[in-house]
């Protein structure tokens, strides 16, 4: 039986990967901390493992003991990481150092999987062309301007430096769908009659629905491809205004009060929010690092290599994906 480890399995994306692997009849090991919620990991066939990413030696021992008792994983999907933090240093420590520890532990213990999928992000590339809005291309030079983005490109570069490790790197743009909590904040505001945006200059956006992202990931695993890097998006481009308009229509909201905050004001607020995060020791949606991502105007990318290599064509456009997402939010009393 095919065996797979999915780290960060309790998260939004990871939980969908777990479900997909179970549907394939694979033996699924969910990498989950003991303190994490397993609300979406209730299938009794799921095996759980709490890996100590912080201690390289301990992690290697854990993997060796696992293999001795259960044999090695055929595939690893590495989703574990953070998207926001009260401390910028946490991004490098958790998103990069912990990832490198896992990769090294697999290699050094002689348990390199047939394929290792790393979940990166479009944020690893930083700001694109904000004059002509040319989509980012894989051959462009990454210039991440956020601690989150830098931590992602660090791990990408480490993987690409290895000649004996079969990897796939996925760089999805905005991932949305049931269970997702960041876009949900926008959805909830529009549902209450508010359309809040930041900056007067339009944002150009790409999206990918979670079920299409799952298809991409497992196609990449099952096809005879390795050492590939792809941007992942549904192929359509939206402005921030057109995204909100579709969301209003899906929510059946005809009258919404639009409020646009200047970037300068949000930046000032983010400084105080960042100080609060340090005192409260918990992350916030608005902080100095997050504002660098919020102020970026061009979130578009070229997915032609993904379409060529995988034959990928999105099954969900934004409207269909939002309809399914909003229905889930309502069914689960989020709206």
N, C-alpha and C positions, 0 to 999 in steps of 0.2 A: 504494500500500500504506500502511495506517495505521502511523504511526511513534510509538513510545512510549519515554520515558526513565523508568527506575525507579531511583531513588537508593537507596543502602543495599541494593543487590541481593544482596549476599553474606550478608545477615542472614536470620534465620528467616522473617520475614514477606516480606521483599523477594524471596527466592528462590522462594517460592510464586507471587508476582505475576509473576515472569519466566516461570515455567512456564505460567501461565494465558494470558499474552499470546502466547506462542509457539503454544499450542494454537489460538488464534484466527487464526493466520497473520499476525500483525503483525510488523513490523520492530522488534526489541527492542534497545534500548541500555541496558546495565547499568552504572549508576554505581557503580564499585568502586575503592577505593584499591589501589595496586600491592602493598601489604603485606597485603591481605585474602585470605582463603582463597576459592577458587572451587570448592570441593568439590562444591557443588550447582549449579554453573553450567557444566556440561560440554557442553551442546548446541552444536555448531559453528555454529549460526545466530545465536548471541548475539554482539552487537557490544559491545565494552567501551570505557568512557571514564572517565578519572580526572579529575574536576573539582576545581579549586582553590577550594573554598568560602571559604577564609580570606582571599583577596585579591579584592576586588570587581572591580577593573579587569581582573585576569588572567582571572577567571571570565567576564566579559562578552566578552573577546577570544576565549576558548575557544569560547563559544557561537556567536559570529559566524563563526568559522572552521569550526565544525561545520556550520552552516547553509549556508555557501558551498559546502561539499563534499558535503553529504548532504541538504540541505533541513531545514526545521524539524520539531520533534516535534509531533505532533497532541495528544498527551497527556503529562502528567508526573505520576508518582506519587512523592511525596517521603517516603521512609522513613528516609533517613539521619539518624543522631542517636545519642545515648547514653542508657542507662537507669541507669548507675551510673558513678561517677567518684571518684577520690581527692580531687579539688578541686571544691567546689561551683560555683566560677566557670566551670568547664568546661561546665556545663549551659547557662548563658546564652550562652556563646560558641559552642558547637557546635549546640545545639538551636534557638537563636533567631537569633543574628547570622549564622551560616552559612546558615540558611534564608532570612533576609531578603536576604542577598547573592544567593542563587539567584533569588529572585522578582524582585528589582530588575534583575538581569542579563537575565532573560527579557524584562521590560517595556522596559527602556531600549534593548535591542538590536532591539526591534520583533519579537520572537519569542514573544509571549505565546501559549501553547498554547490549544487549544479548551477544555481543562479541566485544572485543576491540583488534584490530590488530596493533601491534607496529612494525614499520619498523626499525629494527636494522641493523647490518652489520657484516660481517666476521671480520672487523677491531676490533670489540669488544673483539676478542680473542687474538689479537696481534700475534707475531711471532710463527710459528709452528716449527716442526722438520725440520731443514735445513741441516741435515746430511743425513738421509735416506729418507727424504721427505714424511714421513708418514702423511696422511691426518688428519686434526683436527677432533676430535670426540666431540659430544655434552657433554660427561662426562669429557672432559679435563678441566683443570683449566684455566680460562681466564687470560691472562697476557698482556693486551693492553699497548703498549708503545707510543701511540700517544694521544694527547688531544682529538681528535675526537673519537678514540676507547674507551677511558675512559668514555667519556660522554655517549656513547651508553650502555656500560655495567652498568653504574650507574642506568639508567632508567630500564634496564632489571631487575636488582636486586630489585629495588623498586616494580616493578610489581609482581615479584615472592614472595615478602614479604606479599602480600595482600591475605587474605583468602576468601574475599567476592567480588572478581573482576574477571570476566571471560576474560582472555587474550589469545592471540596467539602472539608469538614473531617469526618474520622471520628474518633470518640472511643471506641475499643474498650475494654472492660473486660478481664479476664484472658484473654489469647490463649494457647491451648495447642495442641499437636499434634506430629507428628514433627519432629525437628530442634530443638525448643525445649529450652533448657537450664536455665531457672530452676525451672519446675514439675518438671522431670526430677529435681532434687535431692530434692524431696519424694517422688517416685515411688521413687527409689533407696533412700531411708531406710525407707519402708514395706516395700519388698521385702526389706530386711535385718532386718525385724522391729521397727522403731521408728516410733512416731507422735509426732513432736515438734511442739508448738504453742506460740504465744506469747500470753499474756494469758488470763485466766479468763472474761472476758466474751465471749459468742459473736460471731463475725464472720458477717455476711450477705454472700453473694458471688454475682456473676453471672459467667458465662464465655461465650466464643465460640470455637468450633473454627476452626482456621485455614482450612479449606476453605469454611466459611460466610462468614468474613471476606472471602475472595477473591471470593465471589459478590456480596457487598454492594458491594465496591469497583468491580467491573467493571459492575455494574448502574448504579451512580452515574455511571460514565463514559458509558455507552451511552444512558441515558435522557436526554431533553431537560430536564435539571435543572441548576441551578448556584446558587452562593452559598447552599448548604445546609450545615447542621451537624447531625450525628446521633450519638447514643450508639449503640454497637453491642454487642449481647449476644444470647444465644439465647432470651431470654424467660423462662427458669426461674431461680428463686432457691434457693440452697443455704446451709446453715450450713457452717462450716469442718469440723464433725464429720461432716455428711452427705457432704461431698466426700471426706473420708478414708475413710469407710465404703465408698463406691462404689469408690474406688481399691483398697482391701483386697480387695473382692470380685473386681475385675478381675484383680488379681494372685494371687488364690487364697490369700490370707494370712489364716488363721483366728485366729492368736494373734500379737498385736502389742502391744509394751510402750508404753503411752502416757505421755509425759513433757510436762508443761506448765510452761513457764518464766514467772515473773512479768514483766510489762512493765518493772518497775523494774530487775530484774537485767539484762534484755536491753539496756536503755538504757545501763546502766553499762558493759556489755561493748562496746557500739557505740562508746563514746567511745575506748576503748583500740584498738578495731579501726580507728577513723578515724585515730588517730595512726599506727598501723602502715601504713595506706594512704599517708599522707603521706611516711613514710620509704621505704617500698618503691616508691612512685610507681605503684601499681596499685590498681584498685578492688576492693572486697570486697562479698559479698552482705549483710554486716552492717556498717552504718556509720550515723552520726548522721542523715544524710538519709534513708536507706532505712528506718530505724526509724520515721520519721514515717508512712511508707506502711504498714509492718507493723502499727502500732498502730491504724490506722483500722479501725473496726468495721463500717461500712456501705459496702460496695462494690456497691451496687445502683443501677440507673438505669432510667428510663422510656424504652422503645424504641418507643412508639406512633407517633411521627412517622416513624420509619424504616419501620415496617410499613405505614403509610399511603402514604408517598411512593414507596417501592420495591416494595410488595407483598411484603416480605420475610417469610419464615417459615423458621426454621432447619431444616436437614435432619439435623443432629446434635444430640442431647441429650448431656448430660455422659457418661453411661455409654457410648454408642456411640462418642463421640469418644475417651474414654480407652481403650476396647478397641482401637481402631485405632492409637492412639498407643503403647500398651504393646506391641502386636504389632510395631510398627516398631522400638521400642527393643530388643526381643529379637532381631529379624532383623538388626540392625546391631551386636549385641553390646554395647549400652549397659547391658543388664540381664542 
